[in-house]
């Protein structure tokens, strides 16, 4: 037990050290994971390295590379122009549209499939003058909501594990809770990040310049509650080298022109990517978005080798390293039982309500840095001691735990948040990285308080 506590203290201490010394968090975290794994967990070095998230590397590299090509050859610009012509000035509903589209795709088997909407939604938000935090949270909330559909991975793992330990949880109830919670968060995002300012600007016939700080050569204005002056070096490093999107907020829209052959092929590849994800999910195959992106990017590179070569420099290696180092350390903690020890300690708490709150806090905190699916499978059985007395309903605890473990995924330390950071302008990444960190980590506390209060407390009376 001493080694487990020591490992957890090292994990927390590294965050403080990296911030104070202004170094890349992923570098120190990976080195520390190797040391803790070998000397405290009695693991082989090869076992520690096996914990590096290759799937996340493939996903981030594939997505950023694929859409960097689409940006470089002008296809993204043409899509933005076409969308503006269709939607007109109705910027207010655009985040709602992307929330619905992302939720629909995520509900088809793989929650991460909804990430195909990210590199399209973020530059489109820039074209409309919508805060990228609002669009990013709309996509993240849509992914979380759709992931708990009865046909999707988060939902299947949560209610499947609950049933295996004798807890009755209706899949549709779980989906309804996730959908409702994420709609509430989306409403909060609209309030905090200028969404309703867009509605007012439509009534006055133009975009509200105060609803969203413009990003050109000027310094962004601190317009939101989470934003403060100054960014840590870690935040700057974490947001380097991703997909560039067109700076268009201050530039008039040029008349639409027809797509050339390369752009038409790119559009077909983008449509093929989305169609492939949906088709694989329908046929009960888990689509690997990163591999699919590489496959379609290979076609685009062969069609236009020049843009394919230029897009390589836009791959977000810094974020890959940061996320990889953190998840490798979390893998060591899981291997040595430190995460399970936290869950056991929570289940020993005398008051079931407090125990439920603590388990949801643990689920949210660990899931912000590690696999949400893995956390759900590990923590759901811990609800058994809580519901044994009959004081609280098992379905309420599990539903709260599941959603709490998912709404933190917009943290840039997770796949979803890292992808959001990678798909905004380079000059915006420090701000988005900082705001997503604060939003994601705040959900570690806000989520359990709201969900336990709304679901668990009423079952006690």
N, C-alpha and C positions, 0 to 999 in steps of 0.2 A: 504493500500500500504506500510505503514511503516513496518508492520509485515513481509511482503513478502521480502522487502529489507533486513531487519534484519536477516531473515532466510537464505537468500543467503550469507550474510556476515559470518554467523556462519558456513555454509557449507564450504566456502573457508578457513576460519580460522582454522577449524579442521585439514585440510591437513597440514597446517603450524605447528600447535601445535604437531601433531603426529610425524612429521619429527624431530622437535627440541627436543622433549622429548623422542624420540626413543621408542615409544610404538606401540602396535598393532592398526592400523587404524580402523579396523572393530569394536573393543570394544568401542572406543570413539564415533565412528559414530553412532552406534546403540543406545548408551545411549543418545547422543545428539538428535537423531531422536525422541526418546520418549519425551524428554523435550520440544523440539520445537513443536511437534505435540500436546501436551497437553496444553501448555501455550500460544503458538502463533497461532496455527491453530484450537484451540478449538475442538480437536479430542479426542475420547476415546482411552485409552491405547490399547484396543483390536483392534481398527482400525489401529493404528500405527503398531502393531505386524502383522496384516494381510498383511502389505506391505513387510514383509520378503519374499524373493524369494524362496519358497519351491521347485519350479520346478528346480531352479539352484542347490539347495542342492541335490535333487534326481539325477540330471544329473551328477554332479561332483562325488558324492559318488558312483553312479552306474558304471560310466565309469572307475574310478580309481580302484574300487574293481574288476570289471570283468577282466580288463587287468593285474592287479596285480597277479591274479590267473594264467593267461596264462603265465606270466613271471616266476612265482615261479615254475610251473611244467615243464618249459623248452620249451614250445610250441613256444614262441616268438623267441627263439634262432633257432629253426628248421626252422621257416618261413624265418628268416633272411638268413640262409644258403641257402635255396632254392631260394630265390630272387637273391642272389649273383651268384649262379650257372646259373640262367637264364639271368641276365642282364650283367654279366661279370664286366668289369671295367668302364662301361659307366655311371659314377656318375654324369656327367654334365646334363643328361636329366632326372634324377630321380625326382628333384623338379617339372619339367614340367609335368611329368607323374602324380604326386600326385595333382598338380593343376587341371589337366583335370579330374581326377577321383573324386576329391572333388566337382568340379563344376557340374559334371554330377549327382552326388547323391543329391547335394543341390537343383538342378533344379527340383527334383521330389517331390515338395510340401513343404518340411521343410528345410530351410537353415541350421539349426543346425544338420540335419541328416549327413552333411558332416563331423561332428566331429568324426564319426566312423573311419576315416582315420588317425586321429591324433596319437593314441597310437601305430600304426603300422609304420607310416612314421617317427616319431622322432627316435626310436631306429634303424630303417633301415638307417637313415641319419648318425647316429653315426658309424654304421658298415662301411659305405663308407667314413668316414672322412669329411662329409658335415657339414657345420655350421648349428647347429639346428635353428638359426635365419632364415637362408635361407629356410629351409624346413618348419618351422612354418609359415613364411610369404607366402610361396607357397600354403599351405593348407588354410590359412586365406583369401588370395586373391581368391582362387578357391571357397571358401564358399560364399564370397561376390558377385562374378560374377554370380555363379549359382543361388543365392538367388533372383536375379532380372529377372530370366527367367519368361515368361508369366505364367508358371505353378507353380511357387513357391511363398512363402508367401510375401517376400519383394516386388516382382513385382506386385502381386495381390493387396496388400494394396496401393502401390504407384499409379499405374495407375487407380485403382478402386476409390480411394479417389479423384484423379484429375478429373475423369469423373463426379463424383457426384457433384462437384462444378463448372462444366462447362469448365474445362480445357482439351483440346484435346491432349492426350499423347498416341502415338502408343506404345503398349507393346514391340514390337520388337526393336523399337528405344531405349527404356529404357534399354533393355537387351544388345543391342549393345554398349551403352555408358558405362554400368557397366563392360562389358567384356573388352572393350578397356582400360578403366581406370585401371583395375586390372592387365592387362597384362603389362602396363607401370610400375606399382608399382613392379611387379615381376621382370621386367628388372632391375629396380633400386636396388632391393634386390640382384640380381645376381652381380651387380657391387660392392655393398657395403660389401657383406658378402662372397666374395671369390668364386662365381660361375664360373667366367671365368678362375680363377686359376685352377679349376677342368678340364676345357677343355684343358688348356695348359699341365696339368700333364698327360692327356691321350695321347697326342702327343709324350711326352717324355717317356711314358711307365710306369708311376707310379703316385701316388697321390702327389700333391703339398703340402708339409708340411707347407708352409707359408700361404696357402689358408684358413686354419682353425686351431686355437689353439687346441692342444690335451689336453684332460682332463683325467689325471690319478692322481698321487699323486703330480704332479707339479702344480704350480700356473698358471692359464690361462694367456696367453699373451694378452695385450690390442691391438687388431688387427683392430678395426673398428672405424669409426668416432664417433659413439654414445657412445663408451665405455670409462670410466674414472676410475681412481684408487679409490677404496673405495666404499662401498655400505651402504646405510642407514639400520638401524635395522629394519625399516618397510619393506624394500625389502626382508631382510632375513626371517622375520616372514611370509611374504606373500607367500614365496616359499617353506615352510616346508611341510614335510609329504605327498608326492604324490607317483606316481608309480615309482619304480626303474627300470632302464633299464640296460642291460648288458654292462659292460665296455669292449669294444672289439677293440678300435682303435689301441692299442699297442700290441694286442694279435693275433698271427697267427690263421687263420681259421683252425679248425680241420676237418678231413674228415667227411663227412655227414654220419649220422646213421639213421636207420629207426625209425620212431616214435613209441612210445609205445601206449598202448590202451588209457591211459589217455590223451595223447597228440592228438591222433586222434579224441577223443570225443571233446576236446577243439577246434580243428580246425572246426569240424562240428558246434559247438556252435557259433564260430566267423562267419562262413559263414551264419549260421541261423540268426544271428543278422543283418548282412548287408542285407540279403534277406528280412527279416521282415520289415526293414525300407523302402526298395524300394517298397515292395508289399503294405504296408499301404499307402504310398504316391500315388501309382498308383490308389488305390481304394478310393482316396480322404479322407483318414483318417490321422489325424495329429499324426505321431508316437512319442511316448515319449521314447527317447533313454535311459534315466536313468532307467525307469521301465523295458524296454527290457533287459538292462544289468543285472539288478537284477534277472530277470527270468532265463536268461542263466547262470548267476553266481551261482544260486541255484543248477542247474543241475551239474555244475562243482564241487561245494562244496560237493555234495552228492557222486560224483564219487571219489573225493580225499579230504577227510575232513582235512587232515594235511595242504595242501597248501591253502585251503579255510580259515582256521584259521589264518595262517601266513599272508595272504593278507590283513586282517582287519587293521593291523598297517600301511598299505601303503595308506589308505584313506586320501585325502588332506583336513583335517578339517580346517586348518589355512586359506586356500584360500576361503573355503566356508564362514567362519566367516567374512573375509575381504569384499568379494563381497556382502554378505548379509547385512552387516551394511551400506554400501554405498547405495545400492539400496533401503533399507528401508527409508533412509533419503530423497533420490530423490522422493520416493513415497509421503512423507509428503509435499515436495515442490510442487509436481503436485497437491496434494489435496487442498492446500491453494492457488493455482493459480500463484505461483511464476514463473513457467516455461512459462505459458501462457502470463504473464506480459512481459517477455523478448521478446516473439514473437510479441506482440502488439507494443512494443517500436520500434522494428526493422521495422515493417510495416509503422510506422509513419515517417520514415526518408524520407526527400524530394526527394532525388535522387534514382530512382528505382534500378540502378545498385548497389549502396552502400547498399540499403535495402536487395537486393538479397544476397549479400555477407554476411551481418550480420545474416540473417536467416540461411544460410548454416553453418556459424560459430556456431550458437546456436545449430543447429541440430547435428553437429559433436561433440560438447563439451558435451552435455547432453547424447547423445547416447553412448559415451565412458564409461558412468557409468550406464546407464539404458537401457530399452528395445528399440531396434532399431525400432521394429514394432510400439510400442506406440508413439515414436517420429514422425514417418512418418505420422501416422494418425492424430496427433495433429498439426503438422507444415505445412502439405501440404495445408490446407485451407487458411493459412496466405499468400499464394501467390496471392490470389484474388486481394487485393489492388495494388499489384505490376504490374499486367498485365492489370488492368482496363484501363489504359491510352493507351495501345497498343504500348508503347515504347520498351517493351521487350516481348519475346515469353514465354507463360506460360509453354509449354512443356520443354523448356530449363531450366527454374527455377526449376521445379519439378524434372527433371532428375538429375540436379546438387545436389539438396537437398537430394534426395534419396541416391545417391552414397556417398555423403559426410557423411551421417549418418551411412553408413555401413563400410566404409574403416577404421574407428576408432575402430572397434570391436576387433582388435588384442590387444588392451589395456588389461593388466591383471586384470583390474577392471570389465571387461565384461566376459560373459560366454566363448567366444572363446579364449580370451587371458588367462583366468584362466586355461582352459583345456590344453593349450599349455605349460604353466608353470608346470602343474601337471604331464606331461608325459615326462619329461626329468630327467636326473640324479640329485640327491639331490645337488651335488656339483656344478652343472651348473645352478640351479634354480635362485640364486641371479643375475647372469649375464643376463639370459634370461628375468627375471622379469624386470630388469632395462632397457634393450634394448627395450622390448615390450612397456614399459611405455613411453619411449621417442619417439619410432616410432608412437605409437597410438596417443599420444598427439600432435606430430608434424603434423599428418594428419588433426587435427582440423583446422590448419591454411593452410597447403599446399593444402589439398583437395579443399576447397572453392576457393582459388586463381587460381588453375589450371582449375577446372571445370567451374567456373563462367567465367573465361577468355576464355575458349575454346567453351562454349555453349551459354552463355548469351550475351557476348559482340558482337559476329558476328550478332546476331538478331537485334541489335540496329541500324544497318546501311543498 
